[in-house]
Amino acid sequence: MRTFRLALVTTLAAALLAGPLAGLAAAQEITTEEVAVAVNAVWVVVAAILVMFMQPGFALVEAGFTRAKNAGNIIMKNFMDFSVGALMYWAVGFGLAYGGSSLGGFLAYGDFFLGDPGRSVEWFFQVVFAATAATIVSGAMAERTKFSAYLLYTPFITGFIYPIVTHWVWSGDGWLGSLGYIDFAGSGVVHLVGGSAALAGVLTIGARIGKYGPDGKPLPVPGHSLTLGALGVFILWFGWYGFNAGSTLQAVGADIASVAATTTLAAAAGALAAMISGWAFPVYGRPDVGLTLNGALAGLVGITAGTADVANVGAVLIGLVAGVVVVVSIVGLERAGIDDPVGAISVHGTAGIWGVLAVGLFATDGGLFYGGGLSLIAIQAIGVVAIAGWAFVTSSVVFRVIDRFWGIRVSPEEELAGLDRMEHGADAYPEFMEQIAPSELLDPMNGRAPT
């Protein structure tokens, strides 16, 4: 009897609710187009989160490839890259890149401080790219840069230098994009900008103490943890699927899987080629871990421009060349007196150049190897010169001005003691540092504040 009453009450309640709910459903009927918009928005946000996760990847690579006494400083710079960069891109950068009006295809204006909240998805995806361009500079200038000077530079790349380039290429109104330049996810727009800015910074600040001997020959300065470096590269590879596949900017109707496939193949080929190149190179003569890790990153940078425009075999070839190019570049720059502790200039700058040009060779629609002639590779070359020139010149000016009026490099005493203690007042590995380092190295100022 009790079961019968329960069933009766349930039936009556359902009958009472059915009418209003049916009317509500009819009033709020969702169209296929609305579902597609929602799915696309979710995909772009998830992809942006993956790209944001690349920030700890960069931090681990840079910390692992540098000395323990500077690990905390590396973490702080990467953390503040995103923090300062997000605010600057919200206030200025997004408006210069994607504002409502274009000034001759050179820059945009409008939507400063994200004046249109309806563009939040677009802003969020773009701000993580801006932070990536900024953090590339951190590794190249590691172990001798004033933290305060670095904070002065970061707003310029996220708020001005990088947004101008994105307007040229991705806004739909830029002069470079109108030429037919192809850079799907940013070998040039992101990585070449960061690599060129890093080169400008290194030329301004000079090499680390002890990197070159009295005869001018480079000396090894090993990083403190290949384990952290390798974990960082794995995280970057993982995040790159958001970087490349997310650049479809939609999930419905987009071929996300093909982009993920070319990204994977190029990274794997880059790692293999760099390992073999380092093994064969007289300077190393063995399968070097650091070079192999950088080879994977070079393959990822190399495929980023053409990831949606090349076939799988093209992706493998792009990755193989990138792996060789990054090894040659690392060795060449080091011998030329350019001290880049993590290989950022080679990974992002040199491999970025290759990635942009490779589109002109391997693009299935218009590439030289697919019967397209030289027109596309000529356009890609114009893009390389314009992007590298803009980023290098503007960054050089900013760094020189900061150096002139503020000072960009720490003192020799601070550099020898380590930036963790001298810049931030704490060691990343306090017990470890006390055990291995003499007191005069840990505190060469004998308790006095640095001047």
N, C-alpha and C positions, 0 to 999 in steps of 0.2 A: 504493500500500500504506500509505504514511504517513497519507494522508487517511482511509483506512478505519479504521486504528487510532484516530485522533483521534475519529472519529465514534462508534466503539464505546465508548471511554472516556467520552465526553460522555453517551451514552445510559445507561450504567450509573450514572454519577454522578447523573443526573436521576432515575433510578428509585429510588436509595437515599434521595434527599432528598425525594421526592414524598410519601412516607408521613408523616414527621414534620412537614413543612410543612403538609400538609393538616390534620393534627390540631391544629397550632398555630393555623391560621386558624379552625378550628371553635371552638376554645376562646376566641379573641379576636374573635369575630364582632361587628362594629360595627353598631349599630342606626341607623335613620334619625334617631331623636331625638338620638342622640349626635352625629351629623354636624351636625345643625341647631344644637345647642348650641355646637359647635366653630366653625362658620361665623359664628354670631352673635357669639361672643367675639372672633374675629379682626376682624370689622367694627367692633366697638366700640373695640378697641385702635387700629386704623388711624385711625378717626375722631378719637380722642383725640390721636393724634400730629399730625393736621392742626390741631387746636385749639391744641396746644402750639406749633405753627409760627406761630400768630398772635402769639406774644410778640415775635419779631423784627420782625414787621409793625408792632406798636405802637411798638417802639423806633425804627424807621425813620421812622414818621410823626411821632413827637414830636421826634426829633432834627432832621428836615428842616424842621419848622415852627417851630423855635426857633433861636437864634443859635449860631454855630460854637463860641463860647467855653464853651458848656454841653453840647456833644454827648456828651462822655465821661460826664458826670454823668447824663444821660438813659439812656445805655446801662447804667450801673451800677444805677440804680433799677429798670429793667425786668428786668435779670438777677436782682437780689436779690428782686424781687417773687415770681418763681417759686421761687427757692431757699428763701427764708424761708417763703413760702406753702405749699410742698409739705410742709415739716416740720410746720408748724402744723396743716395740714389732716389730716395723718397722726395727730398727737398728739391733737387736740381737735375740729377742725372736722367731720370725717366722723362722729364719734360724736354730735355735737349735731344733725347733719342727718338721719342715717340709722341711728342706734343702735337697739338692739333694742326699746326701750320709748319711748313718747311721753308727755310730761308735758302733758296737756290740749291737745294739738294745737299747743303753742307751741314746744317743743323736744324733742329726743330725748336719750337717754343710753344709753351702752353702746358696745361696739366701739371704745373709745378705743385709740390706738396700733394701729389696725387689728387688733383682737384676733382676727378671723376671717380668716386668709389666703385663704380661699375667696372672699372678696369683693374680691380685688385688682383684677379687671377693673372692677367698679363704682367702686372708689376712684379708679383711674387716670383714668377718664372724668370723674369729678366734680372732681378736683383741678385739672385744666386749666381748668375753668370758674371755680373759685375764684380762680385766678391772673388770669384775665381781668378779673374784677370789681375786683381790687386794682390792676391796672396802669392802669385808666381814671383813677384819681386822680393818677397821676404826671404826665400831660400837663397837666392843669389847673393844677397847682401848680408847674410847671416854672420854672426860672431864678431862684428866690429861696428855695427850701426847703433847710434843713439836711439833709444826707444822714443824719446820725444820728437826727434827729427823724423822718424818713420811715421809717427802719428800726423805730422804736418804734411807728409807726402800723400798718404793714403786717400784723403778726400779729393785730391786732384784727379787721381786715376778713375775713381768710381763716380765722381761728380762731373767730370769734364772730358778727360782724354778718351776713356772707353766709350762713353755715350755718343760722342761725335762719330766714331767709327761705326757703331751700330746703326746710326741714322743713315750713313752712306750705303749700307748693305741691306739691312733688314726692315727698314721702315716702310718700304714701298715707294718712297719719294726721293731716296738718296741717289746721288750722281753715279756711284759705283755700281749699285744694283741695276740702274737703268742701262748700263753698258752690257749687261748680261753676265756679270761676275757671279760665280757660284761659290757659296760657302755655307753649307747646310746648317752646321752646328757650331762653327767658329774656329777652325784651324787658324784663320787669319784674324777674324774679329776678336776672338778672346785670347788665343794662345800666342799669336805673333805680337799682339799688343803687349801682353805681359812679358814676353821674352825680350822685346825691344826696349821696354821700360827697364827691365832688369839689367840689360847691357849698359844702358845709360847710367844706372845707379852704380854698377861695379866700376865703370870707368871714372866716375866721380870720387868714389870712396877709396879705391885702391885695394891691394891684396892684404890678406891677413898677415900678421907678424908670424914669421917662421915658415911661410908657404914657399918662399924662394930662397935658395942658398946664396952665398956670396958670388957665385958664378952665374947667378940668374936662372939656374935650372930649378924646375918645380920639385918640391919635396912632398912626400905623402903626409896628409893630416887626417888620419882615420876618424870616422864617426864613431860614436860610442855604442851603437846598437843596430846591427843589421836586422835584428828581429823586429824592432819597431819600424825600420824602413820598409821591410817586406810587408808587414801588416798594413802600413800606410798605402802601399801600392795596391794590395788586394782591395782595400776600401775604395781607392780611386777607380780601379777597374769596375768595381760594383756600381759606384755612383755614375760612371760614364754611360751606363745604360739609360739613366735619366737624362744625361747631357745630350746624347745623340738621339735615342728613340723618342725622348720627350720633345725634341725639336720638330716632330711632326705636328705638334700643337693640337692634335686631335687623336682620338682613339677610333671613332666611328669612321670607317672608310679608309683609314691609313694603314700602310703596310709596315707596321711596327716591327714585325718579326724579321723582315729582311734587313732593316737597319741594325737590329741587335746582332744578326748573323755577321754582317760585314764588320761591325765593331769588334766582335769576338775574334774573328779570323785575323784581322790586322794586328791586334794586341798580341796574340799568340805568335804570329810570324815575327813581330818586332822583338819579342823576348828571345826567340830562337836565333835570329840573325845577330843580335847584340852579343849573345853568349858565344857564338862561334867566332864573331869578329874579335872579341876580347881575347879569346883563346889563341887566335892566330896572330894577334898584334904583339910585336916584340915587347912593348911596354908592359903588358900584362902576362901573356904567355900561359894563361890558365882560364878556366871558366869563372870569370869574376862575378860575384853576386850583385854588387852595386850596378855594374854595367847592364847585367841581364834585367834587373828591375827597371832601370831607366829605359831599356829597350822596349819593354812592354808599354811604358808610358809614351814613348816616341811613336810606337805603332798606333796607339789610341789618338794621339794628337794628329798624326798623319792622315788617319781615316776620317777625322771629324768633318772636314770640308765636303768630302764626296761620299759620305756613308750612305746616302739615299740615291746616289747617281752612278755608282759603280757596281759591277758584278762581283760575285764572290771571289773569283780568281783575281780580279783587279785589287780587291781588298788585301788578299794575301801578298801580292807583289808590292803594294804600297807599304804594307807592314814590314816586309823584308828589307826594302830600301831604307825605310825609316830606322830600322835597327842598326844598319851599317852606318848610316849618316850620323846618328847620334854618337856613336863611338868615335868616329873620326872628328866630329865637332868637339867633343869633350877633350880629347887629346890635343887637338889643334889650339883651342882657346887657352888651355892650361899652359902650353908652350909659348903662347903669345903674351903671357903675363896677365891674363884675365882670370882672376880667382873666383870661381863659382863653386862653393862648397857642395852643392847638391846637383849640379848639372842642369839647372833650370833654364839657362839661356839656350843650351843645346836641345833639351827636351821640348821646350815650348817655342823657342824662336826658330832654330834650324829645322826641326821637324815640322813646325808650323808652315814654314816656307815651302818645304817639300809637299806637305799635304795640299796646300793651295794649288801649286803647280801640277800636282798629280791629277787633279780633276781634269785639267786640259789634255791629259794623256789617256786617262782610263774611263772618263764619263761615257756611258753607253749611248748617250745622245749628244753628239758634238765633239767627243774626245778624238784626239789625233789617231789613236790606235783603233778607232771605230769609224774611220773614214771622214772625220769632221774637219780635217785640215788644221791649220795653225791659228785660226781666229780665236778659239776659246782659250788656248794656252797664252796667247798674247794678252787677252783681257785679264786672265789670272795673274800674269806678270805685272800688269799695271796695278792690280790690287795689292800685290806684295810690296811694290815700291811705295805706294801711297800710304798703306797702313804702317809699314815699318818706319818710313820716314816721319810720319806724323807722330807716332808714339815715341820714337827715339828723340826727336827734336824737342817736343814739348816736355818730355820727362827730363831731358838734360837741363833745360831751362829751370824747371822746378827744383831739381836737385842742386844745381849751382847756386840758385838764390838762397835755398835753405842753408847750404854749406857756408855761403858768404855771411849771412846775417845771424845764423844760429849755431852752425857747426853740425856736421853730419856724422862725424866719427868720434867714438869714445877715445879716451886717452890710452896710451900704451899700457899703463898700470892697470886700468880697468879691463882692457882686452885680455891681458895675461891672467888676471884673477878670475875672469868669467863674468858675463853680463847678468847672470842670475843674482849673484851676490851684490855686485856693484850697481846695477840698475834697479833691482827689485827687492834687495835686502833679504833674500832667502835663496837657498840652493834647492834645485829640483830633487837632488839626491844628497841630503845633508850628511848622513852617516858615511856614505860612499866617498864623498869628497873629503871629509875629515881624515879618512883612512889613507887615501892615496896621495894627497897633496900636502906639501909642507906649508906651515903657517904663513911664511913670507909670500908664497904664491897665492894663497887664499886671501890674504889681506896685505897686499904690498903697501897700502897707504897707512898701515899701522894704526888703524882705527880712525884716521882722519877722513873727513868728507872729501871726495874728489873735487877738484876745481875745474 
